[in-house]
Amino acid sequence: MTDIQVHADIGDEVPPIEWTPDTSWVKDMMALSGWLNDNDAERGSMNGLSRFTDEETARSEGFNSMIVPGNLGMTAMETALQRWLPNGRIEKLDCVFRMPVNQGETYTATGVVTDRHDEPDRVILEIDVYLLRADNQRPQGGTAVVTIARG
């Protein structure tokens, strides 16, 4: 077997990716996940979740615009990790939702390696991951544990 060299170390940054979730994408993802049925998708609502699909409802609930469901924001962070470490396996992804992620705004998904454990058969990386807004605020962030098998 060939030993896979892992060139990620403490302090290394996850190459950033830009992500702009728009209304169409949010509705498609909600439909795929079962949050919306055909009638809900047409109406743009679902059992009180219309802050994600209806501008008026979002504003009436105190948001500046329609927001993105938190778990969909996690997909951007996951994508950044998978693009950087295609041979890695995300074992854990914890996330804190600090503020809303607004539809139509561009975010950067990135992170930094905070710990590395070398074992005979694998490397385990702990990575702080987050979404970054244009004003440098981090509306979502957390910790990922990624394992990369050797050989």
VENLIN-V655888 format. One record per residue. RES is the residue in one letter. PSI is psi in radians with two decimals (* if undefined). BURIAL is b if it has 9 or more other ideal C-beta (glycine too) atoms within 8 Angstrom, else e. Layout:
res-><RES;RES>
psi-><PSI;PSI>
burial-><BURIAL;BURIAL>
This chain:
res-><M;T;D;I;Q;V;H;A;D;I;G;D;E;V;P;P;I;E;W;T;P;D;T;S;W;V;K;D;M;M;A;L;S;G;W;L;N;D;N;D;A;E;R;G;S;M;N;G;L;S;R;F;T;D;E;E;T;A;R;S;E;G;F;N;S;M;I;V;P;G;N;L;G;M;T;A;M;E;T;A;L;Q;R;W;L;P;N;G;R;I;E;K;L;D;C;V;F;R;M;P;V;N;Q;G;E;T;Y;T;A;T;G;V;V;T;D;R;H;D;E;P;D;R;V;I;L;E;I;D;V;Y;L;L;R;A;D;N;Q;R;P;Q;G;G;T;A;V;V;T;I;A;R;G>
psi-><2.56;2.33;2.18;2.13;2.30;1.99;0.39;2.34;2.96;2.29;-0.28;2.46;2.50;2.17;2.22;2.56;2.53;2.52;2.17;1.66;2.10;3.00;-0.74;-0.79;-0.77;-0.81;-0.74;-0.80;-0.67;-0.67;-0.76;-0.62;-0.07;0.09;-0.42;2.42;-3.13;-0.75;-0.70;-0.73;-0.67;-0.72;-0.41;0.39;2.93;1.95;0.94;0.06;0.31;-0.10;-0.30;-0.32;-0.03;2.04;-0.79;-0.76;-0.76;-0.80;-0.65;-0.38;0.10;0.10;2.70;-0.48;-3.08;2.49;2.97;2.30;2.42;-0.73;-0.40;-0.53;-0.59;-0.48;-0.57;-0.73;-0.72;-0.74;-0.74;-0.74;-0.78;-0.61;-0.66;-0.70;1.23;-0.40;0.03;2.75;2.10;1.90;-0.53;2.45;1.81;2.55;2.49;2.29;1.77;-0.56;2.85;2.60;2.07;2.43;2.48;-0.19;2.63;2.33;2.74;2.20;2.19;-2.95;-3.03;2.44;2.21;-0.29;2.67;2.30;2.09;2.15;2.83;-0.65;-0.08;2.88;2.36;2.15;2.36;2.26;2.20;2.20;2.66;2.83;2.39;2.23;2.97;-0.49;0.26;0.21;2.65;1.61;-0.47;2.48;2.88;-2.71;2.39;2.54;2.11;2.26;2.49;2.06;2.54;2.16;*>
burial-><e;e;e;b;e;e;e;b;e;e;e;e;b;b;e;b;b;e;b;e;b;e;b;e;e;b;b;e;b;b;b;e;e;e;b;b;e;e;e;b;b;e;e;b;b;b;e;e;b;b;b;b;b;b;e;e;b;b;b;e;e;e;b;e;b;b;b;b;b;b;e;b;b;b;b;b;b;b;b;b;b;b;e;b;b;e;e;b;e;b;e;e;b;e;b;e;e;e;e;e;b;b;b;e;b;e;b;b;b;b;b;b;b;e;e;b;e;e;e;e;e;b;b;b;b;b;b;b;b;b;b;b;b;e;e;e;e;b;b;b;b;b;b;b;b;b;b;b;b;b;e>
